[in-house]
Amino acid sequence: MGAYCTWRDGSKIGTWQSDTSTDISTLNCNCARDYKMYNHIMECDGSGNYRTLQTTVMNRTTIFYCVDSDGFSKSDVSTTRIDDCSLYY
């Protein structure tokens, strides 16, 4: 059994889902919602939430940064992988 990200009309948003055997209280689907509304390029986890550690490539250099549950940056960008995003507020 799974929990799915849904739109206001009840239709599923993409294929994001969470296994209900895990704690679904952390399931917010913010990334899935923003993807549907804005077709953004930030990374979602499998359940439709934002991945805490985001990566992007700029001028052939991989950039890392941490985001909160709404997709807002919590850290400065870094060319070194950030190991623990929980260190940022």
N, C-alpha and C positions, 0 to 999 in steps of 0.2 A: 504494500500500500504506500502511496506517495502523496505528498502535498505539492501542488503546482502553483506557479505564478499565474495569476489571472488578471484580466482587464476588468473594468467596471461592469461590463455586460456579462461577465462570467466566462468569457472565452479565454483559452490558455494563451499565454504569451510565450512563444517559442517552445523549446523543449526543456526548459529549466524545471527542476523538481528536486524535492528533498524526501528522503526516506523518513516516514513517520516514526520509525523506531529511534531516530535521533531527536534531539531537542529542537522542535520546530518553533520555539519561542524566539529564536534568533533569525528566523526566516522573514525577510522584509521585502524581497523582490525589487528593491530600489533600482538596481542595475538593469534588470529585465524591463522594468517600466520605462526607464530613461532610454534604453535601447529602442524600444517601440516608439517612443515619442520623438526622439531626436536622432536616432540611428547613429549614436556616438560610437567611438572606437575603444573606450575603456574596457578593461577585462572584468567579466562577471565570473563568479564561481559557479559550480554546477547547479546550485540552488536558486540562482538569480540575484544573489547579493553581490556587492562589489568585492573583488579580491582586495584584500588589505594591501598587498604589495603589487603595485602597478609597474609595468615596464613599457618602454617605447623606444624606438630607434630614431635618433636625430643625427644626421650627417655621419651615418655608419657607426655611431656610438650608441650603445645601449644605456638608457637612462632609467634609474629606479626611483620610486617615490611611494610613500605610504598615503592611503586615503582612509577617511572615516566611512561610516555606513551609508552616507549620502553621496559619496564619491568626491568629497572635498579634500584637498591635499592637507596632510598632517605633518609633512616633513619637507625639507628642501629636496631638490633633485640631487641625485648622486650618480656618479659613474661606477661606484662600488655597490654591489648588492647589499641591501639592508636586511640584516638577519632577523630583527625583532621590531616589528612595527608597533608593538604595544608600548615601546619606550617613548612614543610620541603621544602626548596627552590622551 
